């Protein structure tokens, strides 16, 4: 985690992981981040289940298209949000 806000002097490109980069525990470092709970609640609502809890006993669930898409986007959104704060 950054201790100072991100403030580039020039143009900046952000590259985020895509599907295939998901692993169990991938959001552990974000659990205390501002906005995590609200955004993760939305993911759970869309999926109708708790994929992070499910992944503890069944890591293969992370490779389902809907789950991997939502979790990788969530990680990217949280990372960008943290950089802006």
Residue pairs with C-beta under 8 A, 6 or more apart in sequence:
1 29
1 82
2 82
2 83
5 83
5 84
5 85
6 83
6 84
14 80
16 72
16 75
16 76
16 79
17 72
17 75
17 76
18 72
19 65
19 68
19 69
19 72
20 68
21 72
22 62
22 63
22 67
22 68
22 71
22 72
23 59
23 62
24 55
24 56
24 59
24 62
26 71
26 75
27 36
27 40
27 52
27 71
27 74
27 75
27 78
30 36
30 75
30 78
30 79
30 82
33 78
33 81
33 82
34 81
34 82
34 85
35 78
35 81
36 78
39 74
39 77
39 78
40 52
40 74
43 51
43 70
43 71
43 74
44 50
44 51
46 66
46 70
47 66
47 67
47 70
51 61
51 62
51 67
51 70
51 71
52 71
54 61
55 61
55 62
61 67
62 68
62 71
